Structure formats: structure tokens, C-alpha cells
Amino acid sequence: MTVKSLEQQFQERIDAGERIEAKDWMPEKYRKTHIRQISQHAHSEIVGMLPEGNWITRAPSLRRKVGLLAKVQDEAGHGLYLYSAAETLGISRDELFDQLHTGKAKYSSIFNYPTLSWADIGAIGWLVDGAAIINQVMLTRTSYGPYARAMVRICKEESFHQRQGYEIMLGLSQGSPEQKEMAQDALNRFWWPSLMMFGPRDEESPNTEQSVKWKIKRKTNDELRQEFVDITVPQAEILGLTIPDPDLKWNEERGHYDFGEIDWDEFWQVVKGNGPCNKERLGARVKAWDDGAWVREAAIAYSDRRSRSQGDEASRNQDVSAAI
């Protein structure tokens, strides 16, 4: 069959709602798009551990420490699920890590902002994980089977993370005036970066149209961003906190909130590696990789020795069987 015929059959399967599996034929661009998206997602989970892990020892109570520790642990697991899904597309994990460490691969821009107070941990759970859920629930129905199945468990755990963050913000907003002020400050700093998480405007996103056609994404960046705003504004009202957007208002005709313009210059600066914590985050990941080299080497040596031992035992058993 010609490539054009294969592509037509592939699109027909997509249109019919079928899942594409690792051994199925797929266009090379589909494979590369998924590698880029899944690896970016995996990198975001791993790098996302850094701003929160910094607060585990400083959490205000044992309950908060345990909850945050569990969350960071979940994020490590999410990264592993996603790296495994990416590997089904024919790329090695070492190559994925190399792309991250050299700056070739990206991760979510939100993790290049600092966590200055305990309230920031609440804001990340409420806003950042809330934005992630909106994007990721859609991915449970993405057209690539391994990715879609990985997202089912991830979404369940992200839902817990979002509730955890909101509960932190609720406690602070109902606390002392100083605590409520701290919660408002965290909201002020994380609101706009959270909106940036959905990516560039649709007209400036080179991959959106094709991704929607292949059902890699079910909604566009701007549609997901609007959904996030519509869900989150009433939550802020319950908290008694103010969204830092003077242009925010309910549009009765559209049935959605209107909101102000994102600072796209800031967005692109962070994406290009010039954000507040880009160098710090990447440096921490590279250092962890280098410092952990002896663990990987020891694990490989143990695995090789065990394989040789099992091979020798199998050979001895064959010799015994032959003698009998």
C-alpha cells in the first residue's frame, strides 16, 4: 500500500474513534508529535516536584508534611508512567532525559516560578493542578492508547492534589488577616502563569489544528483556558479572594467569563528559558541525574550479574538433564 493510502486508513480509524496502539502503523509526524507531548508532560511532572519538595520540611504541621510528601511521590510516579508511554513510540528513556537536560525538550512554564510561602503550595494545588486536570481529563480520550490509559490513573491522583491545594487555601483564607493576605498574594502571583499553562493562543499554536484532527487533543488551548477560568472564578469567590484581573466579568451573552490579556511576552520569555527559575530548575535536574549515576550503574551491574548467574544455572540444569 502507498503511504497516502495508509494515511487515509489511519485517519479513518481516528475518525471512527478507534485507539491507536504501539505496534499499529502511524504517520511519522503523529509519532513525533506524541513523543514531544508525552515527554513534555513527563518532564513537567518530574520538574514539578522541585518547587513543592522544597516545602516538605517546612510545612506547618505533620498532617501537611505527610500530604505534601504523598503528592510529590505521586508526581514522581506520573513521570514514570509517562516516560513508559513515550518509550512505546520507539524512543529510549536516556534520550528523553538527554533532551530535557540539554534544553531541547520543554516542560510546563509554570514550574519556572518560585514558591515563596506556604500559601504558594496551596495555590499550586488549586490552580496549577486544577488547570492540569482540565487539560488531562481530555487526554484520557486521546487517540494513542498507552497515553490515554496512563492518564486515567494520573487524573484520579491530580484530582486529589487539586482538592488538597484548595483546602490549604480555604484554611488560610478563613484564618488570621495575615494568613488571608498570604493566600491572596499567592493567588496574585500564580493566576496569570496558570492561564499560560494552556499554551499560546490558538492562532499562534502550530500544532493545535493537526492535534485536534488526530484527536491527540479534543479541545484547543483557548477553549481549555476559558473552561479553567469559568470553573475557577466561583471557587475564588467562595474563598473570599480576588482574581487579579480588572477586566474579569461575566458575559451573559456568551455564557462565559471575559478576562484580560495574558502577558505573552512574559510567556515566551519563560518558554525560551529566561524565567525566574529556569536555570535553577534545570540545574537541579542535571545535578540529580549526575549524582545518581552510581545508583544506575550499580543497578545495571547487579542486573547483569544476576542474568549471568541465571544463565549459568540454566546451563548446569541442561547438563544434568542431558546426563540423565
N, C-alpha and C positions, 0 to 999 in steps of 0.2 A: 504494500500500500504506500501511496505517496504521503509525504509529511502533511500536505494540505488535507488529505482525506482523514488522517489520524487526528489532526487538529479539529476537524469538523465533528468527528465522532466524540472526541473529548468534550467539546462544548455542548454537544447534545446530552452527554451524561451529566454535565454540570447543570444544564437547564432542567433536566428531569429530577434534580435533587439527589443524585447519587453521590456517594462518598468516593473520593479517590484514595487508593491505598498505595503503600510504598512501592510495591512491585508493578503497579499499573503504569502504562505508558502515559507520559505527561509532557507538555511542551517545556523546553529548557527554561523559558522565561518564567513559567509557573513554578518550576523547581527553585530557581534562583530567588524569586520573589518570596517564596515561603522560607527559604533559608535566611534571607535578610530579616523578615518579620519575626520568625520564631527566635532567631538568635538575639535580635534586639530585645525581645521580650525576656529571654533568659538572662541576658546581661543586666537588664533593669532589675530583675529580682535579686540578683547577686549584689550589684552595686547598691541597691536599695536597703540592704542590710546595714550599711555603714552609718548613715545619719541616725538610725534608730539604735543600733548596737551601742553607740556612744552614750546612750542614756540608761542602759540596763542597770549599771551600778549606782546611778543617781536617781532612780525612780523613787517617788516619795513614800512608798510602802512596800512591804513584802508582796502583797497581792499584785501591785502594779509591776514589780520586778518580774514575777512569775508570768504574768500576762504578756509583757513585752518580750520576755525571753522566748515564750512559745511562738509569738508572732514572727520573730526573727528566724526561729528554727523553721517555721512554715515556709518562709521566703527562700531559704536555702533549698528546701525540698522542691519548691516550684521551679527553681532554676534547674535542678537535676531532671525533673520531668521534661522540661522544655528542651534542654540540651539533647536528651534522648530522642525526642521527637525530631529535632533537626538532623540528628545522625541518620535517621531513616532515609534522608534525602541524599545521602552519599557524601557527607562532609564529616571529617573527624572532629572530635572534641578539642584536640590540641590546636587544630586550625581555627576553631571558633574562639578559643581563648587568645590565640595569637592576634586575631582580628581585633579583639577588644583591647588588648594591651598595647597594640601599635596605633590605636585610634582609628583604624579602618572601619570598625563596626561602631554603631551608636547605641546608646541606651537612653531611657526616658530623661528628658531635660530636667524634670522636677527634682532629681536626686543631686543636682549640682547647686542646690540651695542649702544654707546651713540650718541646723536645728539649735536655736539659741536658748530655748527654755523648755520646760516640761510640757507647756501648752502646745508646742510645735509637734510633739508626738501625738497629741490628740488631734491636731489639725491634719497631720499626715494620714492618720487612720480615717478620719471623717471625710476629708476632701480628696486626698490622693487615692486612697483605696476605694472611695466612692466612685471616683472617675474611672478607676481601673475596672470596677465591676460593670459599669455601663458599657465599656468597650469589650470586656471579656465575656460577658453573657452572650453577646452576639457571636463570639468565636466558638462557643460550644456547638454552633451550627455551621462552622466554616467547612469548606468543601474537602479539606485534607483530613482524612480520618485520624491519624495519630495526633495531630494538633487538637482537633475537636475533642477527642477523648481525654487528653491531658487537661483540657480546660474545665471539664466537668468538676473534677475534684478541686482544682485551683479556685474556681468561683465560689465553691462552698466555703473554703477557708478564707477567701477575701471578704466574704460577707461577714464572717466573724470579726475580721480585722476592722472593718468599717464600723460595726456596732461598738467595738472596743474603743475606737477613737472618739466616736460620738459621745459615749458615756463619760470619757475623760473630759471632753468639752462641757458636757452638761454639769458635771461636778464642779468644774471651775466657774462656770457662768452663774451657778447658784451659791457660790462661796462668798468670800470677802470681796470688797471692791477691788482690792489689788489682784485677786485671782481672776475676777471677771475682766479686768483690764489686760491681764496677761493673755487670756483667751482671745480677746478682741485683737490684740497685737499680732497673735499668731495667724488669725484669720486674715488680717490686713496683708500680711507678708506672703501667705500661701494661696490666696484666692486667684490671683492672675496667673501665677505659674501652674496652678491646677487646670485652668482653662487652656493653657498652652499644651498640656499633656496630649490633647487630641490631635495635635499636629497642625500643619499650616492650613490656611483657608483652602477650600476645595479647588478653587481656580489656580492655586499655586502648588497643589499636590500632584506630582507627575504620575503617581502610582494608583491614585484613588479609582479612576474610571475603569482601568483594567482589573483591579482587585474586586470591584463590585461585579463586573461581568463574570469573573471566575468564582464569585461567591466566596472569595477569601474574606472579604468584608461584606456585611449585609447593609451597612449604613455608611454614609460619608462622614468625614471629620466634622463638618459643620452641623450635621444632624445630631451626632453624638454629643457635641458640645452644647447644643440647645437643650437636649434631654437632661444633661447634667445640671444646667442652670435651673431648669424648671423643677427638678427634684430637690435641689439643694437650698434654694431660697426659702421655702417654707420651713425647712429644718433650722435654718439660721434664726428665723422668727421665733420658733419655739425656744431656742437658746437665749433669745433676747440680745443677739449680736447683730451688728450692722454689716451688710456686704459692702466692701469699699468700692462702690461703683455709683457715682452720682447719676448716671444715665439709666440705671436699672429701674424698670417699671413694667407692670403687667399690661400687655396689649390684648384687649378684649377681642378685637377683630381677628388677630392671628391665633389667639388661644395659647400664647406663649409669652414669656418674659422677653422684653427688649433689654439688651445690655450694651455696655460701652465697647469701644475698640481696644483690642489687645495691643500691647506694645510689641509689634512684630520685629522691630529692630532688636529688642532685648531677646526675643525668642531665637532669632537667627544667630545672635552673638553666643548664646549658651550652646546651641546646637553645634556651632563651629569650634567649641572648646574654650570660649572666653567667659564662661560663667563664674560666679563667686567661688565655686568649689570644684570646678572641672579637674584641675591639676591635682588637687588633694585627693579626690576620689580615685582617679586613675592611678595615681602614685601608690595609694593604699592597696589597690588590687594587684598591681605588679609586684609590690613588696611581699604580699601574702603568697603569691604564686612562687616567687623566688625562695622565700623562706620555707615553703612547703615542699621543695624539690626532694629533700631527703626522704620524706614520707612516701612520695610517689615511687621513688627509686627502690625503697625498701619493700613496698607492696609488690612491685614488678619482680624483684629478686625472689621474694617468697613464693609468688605465683609460679615462676619458672622452676624453682627448686621442687615445689610440690608436683608440678607436671612431670618433671624428670623422675621423681620418686614413684609416681603412679605408673609411669611408663615402664620403669624397671620392674615394678611388681607385676604388671601385666605380662611382661616378657618372661618372668620366672614362672608365672602360672601356666603360660603356654608350654614352657619346657617340661613342667611337671605333667601336664596333660599329655604331651607327646610321649613321655616316658611310660606313662600308664597304658 
